[in-house]
Each structure stands twice: as C-alpha cells, then as structure tokens.
Amino acid sequence: YSVEEYEGNKTSSFQLALRIAPEIDLQTLVGPSYPLESYKQAIAAARSAGREGHVKVVFDHRS
C-alpha cells in the first residue's frame, strides 16, 4: 500500500481507510448483487461501475 498525508501526518493508505471508514456510508460503494448465472450482466455492470458511482459488483451465490 502507499503512504498518504492526512491531517499533517503520514500514514499508510490501508490505515487511513480503516480510520475514515466509519465516517462514510460504504454501502454506496457496492453496486448491485447478481446470481452467478447472471455473470454477463454482472460483468457489464462492473465495466460501468465507476460511471455508476460504484466500486464493486457482487455475486450472490446463496440462491
């Protein structure tokens, strides 16, 4: 991981993410979930995830 400067201190990106995670709504970063058999739709969604404001697309294998 890289090193970031935050509030005048240098810290690892991972530690910074752990520090600020409780302050933001992480649910907004995760896009829709798809059953495995809908993998083509999931891949299409993942390709446009940044434009949609999501970072991750999730497979739900429970069904």
N, CA, C and O atoms as a printed pandas DataFrame, in Angstrom:
     atom_number atom_name residue_name chain_id  residue_number  x_coord  y_coord  z_coord
0              1         N          TYR        A               1    0.834   -1.181    0.000
1              2        CA          TYR        A               1    0.000    0.000    0.000
2              3         C          TYR        A               1    0.876    1.241    0.000
3              4         O          TYR        A               1    2.047    1.198    0.376
4              5         N          SER        A               2    0.301    2.315   -0.417
5              6        CA          SER        A               2    1.059    3.557   -0.472
6              7         C          SER        A               2    0.918    4.323    0.843
7              8         O          SER        A               2    0.214    3.904    1.761
8              9         N          VAL        A               3    1.598    5.435    0.898
9             10        CA          VAL        A               3    1.567    6.295    2.084
10            11         C          VAL        A               3    0.830    7.575    1.716
11            12         O          VAL        A               3    1.063    8.152    0.653
12            13         N          GLU        A               4   -0.049    8.011    2.589
13            14        CA          GLU        A               4   -0.844    9.219    2.379
14            15         C          GLU        A               4   -0.529   10.226    3.472
15            16         O          GLU        A               4   -0.105    9.864    4.570
16            17         N          GLU        A               5   -0.743   11.494    3.150
17            18        CA          GLU        A               5   -0.654   12.523    4.180
18            19         C          GLU        A               5   -2.076   12.917    4.542
19            20         O          GLU        A               5   -2.862   13.312    3.681
20            21         N          TYR        A               6   -2.396   12.805    5.817
21            22        CA          TYR        A               6   -3.745   13.080    6.300
22            23         C          TYR        A               6   -3.643   13.849    7.603
23            24         O          TYR        A               6   -3.037   13.380    8.566
24            25         N          GLU        A               7   -4.238   15.029    7.626
25            26        CA          GLU        A               7   -4.211   15.904    8.799
26            27         C          GLU        A               7   -2.788   16.153    9.274
27            28         O          GLU        A               7   -2.518   16.170   10.475
28            29         N          GLY        A               8   -1.877   16.346    8.317
29            30        CA          GLY        A               8   -0.493   16.668    8.642
30            31         C          GLY        A               8    0.383   15.496    9.024
31            32         O          GLY        A               8    1.555   15.687    9.349
32            33         N          ASN        A               9   -0.149   14.296    8.994
33            34        CA          ASN        A               9    0.615   13.102    9.356
34            35         C          ASN        A               9    0.674   12.143    8.183
35            36         O          ASN        A               9   -0.263   12.068    7.388
36            37         N          LYS        A              10    1.778   11.407    8.072
37            38        CA          LYS        A              10    1.891   10.375    7.052
38            39         C          LYS        A              10    1.391    9.061    7.633
39            40         O          LYS        A              10    1.740    8.685    8.752
40            41         N          THR        A              11    0.572    8.374    6.856
41            42        CA          THR        A              11    0.006    7.101    7.282
42            43         C          THR        A              11   -0.191    6.217    6.058
43            44         O          THR        A              11   -0.288    6.721    4.939
44            45         N          SER        A              12   -0.251    4.924    6.257
45            46        CA          SER        A              12   -0.473    4.027    5.120
46            47         C          SER        A              12   -1.906    4.203    4.612
47            48         O          SER        A              12   -2.810    4.549    5.373
48            49         N          SER        A              13   -2.092    3.961    3.336
49            50        CA          SER        A              13   -3.426    4.073    2.741
50            51         C          SER        A              13   -4.413    3.149    3.442
51            52         O          SER        A              13   -5.568    3.513    3.665
52            53         N          PHE        A              14   -3.950    1.952    3.787
53            54        CA          PHE        A              14   -4.816    0.988    4.450
54            55         C          PHE        A              14   -5.251    1.498    5.822
55            56         O          PHE        A              14   -6.430    1.417    6.167
56            57         N          GLN        A              15   -4.319    2.018    6.601
57            58        CA          GLN        A              15   -4.657    2.552    7.920
58            59         C          GLN        A              15   -5.598    3.747    7.803
59            60         O          GLN        A              15   -6.509    3.909    8.616
60            61         N          LEU        A              16   -5.375    4.581    6.791
61            62        CA          LEU        A              16   -6.257    5.726    6.571
62            63         C          LEU        A              16   -7.664    5.250    6.228
63            64         O          LEU        A              16   -8.645    5.791    6.737
64            65         N          ALA        A              17   -7.764    4.245    5.373
65            66        CA          ALA        A              17   -9.077    3.705    5.016
66            67         C          ALA        A              17   -9.792    3.164    6.250
67            68         O          ALA        A              17  -10.990    3.391    6.418
68            69         N          LEU        A              18   -9.072    2.455    7.111
69            70        CA          LEU        A              18   -9.678    1.943    8.342
70            71         C          LEU        A              18  -10.130    3.077    9.253
71            72         O          LEU        A              18  -11.150    2.963    9.933
72            73         N          ARG        A              19   -9.381    4.157    9.268
73            74        CA          ARG        A              19   -9.706    5.289   10.135
74            75         C          ARG        A              19  -10.961    6.019    9.657
75            76         O          ARG        A              19  -11.800    6.398   10.474
76            77         N          ILE        A              20  -11.099    6.220    8.345
77            78        CA          ILE        A              20  -12.229    7.014    7.856
78            79         C          ILE        A              20  -13.455    6.176    7.488
79            80         O          ILE        A              20  -14.532    6.734    7.275
80            81         N          ALA        A              21  -13.317    4.866    7.409
81            82        CA          ALA        A              21  -14.445    4.006    7.020
82            83         C          ALA        A              21  -15.695    4.214    7.877
83            84         O          ALA        A              21  -16.794    4.253    7.325
84            85         N          PRO        A              22  -15.576    4.348    9.197
85            86        CA          PRO        A              22  -16.793    4.547    9.996
86            87         C          PRO        A              22  -17.495    5.878    9.719
87            88         O          PRO        A              22  -18.658    6.051   10.083
88            89         N          GLU        A              23  -16.803    6.807    9.085
89            90        CA          GLU        A              23  -17.365    8.135    8.839
90            91         C          GLU        A              23  -18.151    8.226    7.537
91            92         O          GLU        A              23  -18.835    9.222    7.302
92            93         N          ILE        A              24  -18.065    7.201    6.685
93            94        CA          ILE        A              24  -18.744    7.266    5.395
94            95         C          ILE        A              24  -19.665    6.063    5.220
95            96         O          ILE        A              24  -19.517    5.045    5.896
96            97         N          ASP        A              25  -20.611    6.199    4.306
97            98        CA          ASP        A              25  -21.540    5.115    4.020
98            99         C          ASP        A              25  -20.931    4.210    2.960
99           100         O          ASP        A              25  -21.003    4.516    1.770
100          101         N          LEU        A              26  -20.339    3.111    3.371
101          102        CA          LEU        A              26  -19.665    2.209    2.442
102          103         C          LEU        A              26  -20.637    1.466    1.530
103          104         O          LEU        A              26  -20.233    0.966    0.480
104          105         N          GLN        A              27  -21.903    1.386    1.912
105          106        CA          GLN        A              27  -22.889    0.705    1.069
106          107         C          GLN        A              27  -22.990    1.351   -0.303
107          108         O          GLN        A              27  -23.284    0.670   -1.286
108          109         N          THR        A              28  -22.750    2.656   -0.386
109          110        CA          THR        A              28  -22.856    3.340   -1.675
110          111         C          THR        A              28  -21.759    2.908   -2.635
111          112         O          THR        A              28  -21.888    3.113   -3.842
112          113         N          LEU        A              29  -20.682    2.314   -2.131
113          114        CA          LEU        A              29  -19.586    1.874   -2.990
114          115         C          LEU        A              29  -19.856    0.526   -3.645
115          116         O          LEU        A              29  -19.253    0.189   -4.664
116          117         N          VAL        A              30  -20.765   -0.241   -3.052
117          118        CA          VAL        A              30  -21.060   -1.572   -3.571
118          119         C          VAL        A              30  -22.280   -1.478   -4.478
119          120         O          VAL        A              30  -23.333   -0.981   -4.081
120          121         N          GLY        A              31  -22.119   -1.959   -5.685
121          122        CA          GLY        A              31  -23.207   -1.944   -6.649
122          123         C          GLY        A              31  -24.160   -3.094   -6.412
123          124         O          GLY        A              31  -24.184   -3.682   -5.330
124          125         N          PRO        A              32  -24.936   -3.409   -7.412
125          126        CA          PRO        A              32  -25.909   -4.485   -7.264
126          127         C          PRO        A              32  -25.249   -5.846   -7.125
127          128         O          PRO        A              32  -24.096   -6.035   -7.513
128          129         N          SER        A              33  -25.994   -6.790   -6.569
129          130        CA          SER        A              33  -25.503   -8.170   -6.499
130          131         C          SER        A              33  -26.236   -8.995   -7.550
131          132         O          SER        A              33  -27.386   -8.717   -7.890
132          133         N          TYR        A              34  -25.554  -10.003   -8.051
133          134        CA          TYR        A              34  -26.085  -10.838   -9.122
134          135         C          TYR        A              34  -25.920  -12.302   -8.766
135          136         O          TYR        A              34  -24.929  -12.685   -8.145
136          137         N          PRO        A              35  -26.899  -13.135   -9.163
137          138        CA          PRO        A              35  -26.679  -14.577   -9.039
138          139         C          PRO        A              35  -25.615  -14.982  -10.051
139          140         O          PRO        A              35  -25.443  -14.318  -11.074
140          141         N          LEU        A              36  -24.915  -16.045   -9.775
141          142        CA          LEU        A              36  -23.808  -16.466  -10.628
142          143         C          LEU        A              36  -24.232  -16.687  -12.078
143          144         O          LEU        A              36  -23.463  -16.413  -12.999
144          145         N          GLU        A              37  -25.436  -17.176  -12.280
145          146        CA          GLU        A              37  -25.875  -17.419  -13.657
146          147         C          GLU        A              37  -26.096  -16.125  -14.453
147          148         O          GLU        A              37  -26.259  -16.174  -15.672
148          149         N          SER        A              38  -26.103  -14.985  -13.783
149          150        CA          SER        A              38  -26.224  -13.685  -14.460
150          151         C          SER        A              38  -24.863  -13.018  -14.601
151          152         O          SER        A              38  -24.756  -11.792  -14.556
152          153         N          TYR        A              39  -23.831  -13.825  -14.770
153          154        CA          TYR        A              39  -22.473  -13.291  -14.807
154          155         C          TYR        A              39  -22.259  -12.285  -15.932
155          156         O          TYR        A              39  -21.467  -11.355  -15.772
156          157         N          LYS        A              40  -22.941  -12.443  -17.065
157          158        CA          LYS        A              40  -22.764  -11.488  -18.167
158          159         C          LYS        A              40  -23.266  -10.106  -17.770
159          160         O          LYS        A              40  -22.616   -9.104  -18.068
160          161         N          GLN        A              41  -24.403  -10.042  -17.108
161          162        CA          GLN        A              41  -24.920   -8.765  -16.612
162          163         C          GLN        A              41  -23.980   -8.185  -15.562
163          164         O          GLN        A              41  -23.741   -6.977  -15.539
164          165         N          ALA        A              42  -23.450   -9.037  -14.699
165          166        CA          ALA        A              42  -22.542   -8.579  -13.647
166          167         C          ALA        A              42  -21.273   -7.981  -14.243
167          168         O          ALA        A              42  -20.790   -6.949  -13.778
168          169         N          ILE        A              43  -20.740   -8.628  -15.267
169          170        CA          ILE        A              43  -19.530   -8.111  -15.908
170          171         C          ILE        A              43  -19.820   -6.781  -16.586
171          172         O          ILE        A              43  -19.005   -5.861  -16.510
172          173         N          ALA        A              44  -20.964   -6.665  -17.246
173          174        CA          ALA        A              44  -21.340   -5.391  -17.869
174          175         C          ALA        A              44  -21.478   -4.298  -16.812
175          176         O          ALA        A              44  -21.050   -3.165  -17.029
176          177         N          ALA        A              45  -22.070   -4.635  -15.678
177          178        CA          ALA        A              45  -22.211   -3.659  -14.595
178          179         C          ALA        A              45  -20.851   -3.270  -14.034
179          180         O          ALA        A              45  -20.623   -2.103  -13.715
180          181         N          ALA        A              46  -19.950   -4.233  -13.911
181          182        CA          ALA        A              46  -18.608   -3.945  -13.388
182          183         C          ALA        A              46  -17.845   -3.020  -14.330
183          184         O          ALA        A              46  -17.086   -2.161  -13.883
184          185         N          ARG        A              47  -18.046   -3.193  -15.618
185          186        CA          ARG        A              47  -17.349   -2.343  -16.590
186          187         C          ARG        A              47  -17.808   -0.892  -16.494
187          188         O          ARG        A              47  -17.038    0.017  -16.805
188          189         N          SER        A              48  -19.041   -0.662  -16.070
189          190        CA          SER        A              48  -19.543    0.708  -15.954
190          191         C          SER        A              48  -19.665    1.152  -14.502
191          192         O          SER        A              48  -20.289    2.173  -14.212
192          193         N          ALA        A              49  -19.074    0.389  -13.593
193          194        CA          ALA        A              49  -19.242    0.669  -12.160
194          195         C          ALA        A              49  -18.784    2.073  -11.782
195          196         O          ALA        A              49  -19.463    2.751  -11.011
196          197         N          GLY        A              50  -17.661    2.515  -12.301
197          198        CA          GLY        A              50  -17.166    3.851  -11.967
198          199         C          GLY        A              50  -18.118    4.942  -12.414
199          200         O          GLY        A              50  -18.319    5.924  -11.700
200          201         N          ARG        A              51  -18.701    4.779  -13.582
201          202        CA          ARG        A              51  -19.657    5.770  -14.085
202          203         C          ARG        A              51  -20.934    5.760  -13.264
203          204         O          ARG        A              51  -21.616    6.779  -13.157
204          205         N          GLU        A              52  -21.260    4.619  -12.688
205          206        CA          GLU        A              52  -22.461    4.491  -11.863
206          207         C          GLU        A              52  -22.215    4.927  -10.419
207          208         O          GLU        A              52  -23.156    5.040   -9.634
208          209         N          GLY        A              53  -20.954    5.171  -10.069
209          210        CA          GLY        A              53  -20.619    5.579   -8.712
210          211         C          GLY        A              53  -20.308    4.430   -7.776
211          212         O          GLY        A              53  -20.146    4.635   -6.573
212          213         N          HIS        A              54  -20.222    3.220   -8.316
213          214        CA          HIS        A              54  -19.908    2.047   -7.500
214          215         C          HIS        A              54  -18.468    1.617   -7.735
215          216         O          HIS        A              54  -17.869    1.925   -8.765
216          217         N          VAL        A              55  -17.937    0.911   -6.775
217          218        CA          VAL        A              55  -16.588    0.373   -6.890
218          219         C          VAL        A              55  -16.626   -1.135   -7.115
219          220         O          VAL        A              55  -15.781   -1.680   -7.825
220          221         N          LYS        A              56  -17.587   -1.798   -6.522
221          222        CA          LYS        A              56  -17.649   -3.263   -6.575
222          223         C          LYS        A              56  -19.011   -3.744   -7.056
223          224         O          LYS        A              56  -20.039   -3.117   -6.798
224          225         N          VAL        A              57  -18.996   -4.859   -7.754
225          226        CA          VAL        A              57  -20.196   -5.598   -8.117
226          227         C          VAL        A              57  -20.065   -6.955   -7.433
227          228         O          VAL        A              57  -18.980   -7.536   -7.411
228          229         N          VAL        A              58  -21.152   -7.457   -6.881
229          230        CA          VAL        A              58  -21.098   -8.636   -6.020
230          231         C          VAL        A              58  -21.883   -9.797   -6.627
231          232         O          VAL        A              58  -22.976   -9.613   -7.163
232          233         N          PHE        A              59  -21.303  -10.998   -6.532
233          234        CA          PHE        A              59  -22.029  -12.219   -6.874
234          235         C          PHE        A              59  -22.648  -12.776   -5.603
235          236         O          PHE        A              59  -21.978  -12.902   -4.577
236          237         N          ASP        A              60  -23.916  -13.105   -5.676
237          238        CA          ASP        A              60  -24.614  -13.725   -4.554
238          239         C          ASP        A              60  -24.804  -15.199   -4.889
239          240         O          ASP        A              60  -25.636  -15.541   -5.729
240          241         N          HIS        A              61  -24.055  -16.056   -4.253
241          242        CA          HIS        A              61  -24.093  -17.487   -4.555
242          243         C          HIS        A              61  -25.035  -18.266   -3.642
243          244         O          HIS        A              61  -25.046  -19.497   -3.665
244          245         N          ARG        A              62  -25.818  -17.562   -2.848
245          246        CA          ARG        A              62  -26.712  -18.241   -1.903
246          247         C          ARG        A              62  -27.930  -18.861   -2.569
247          248         O          ARG        A              62  -28.519  -19.790   -2.017
248          249         N          SER        A              63  -28.319  -18.381   -3.727
249          250        CA          SER        A              63  -29.550  -18.900   -4.346
250          251         C          SER        A              63  -29.314  -20.134   -5.175
251          252         O          SER        A              63  -30.255  -20.679   -5.753
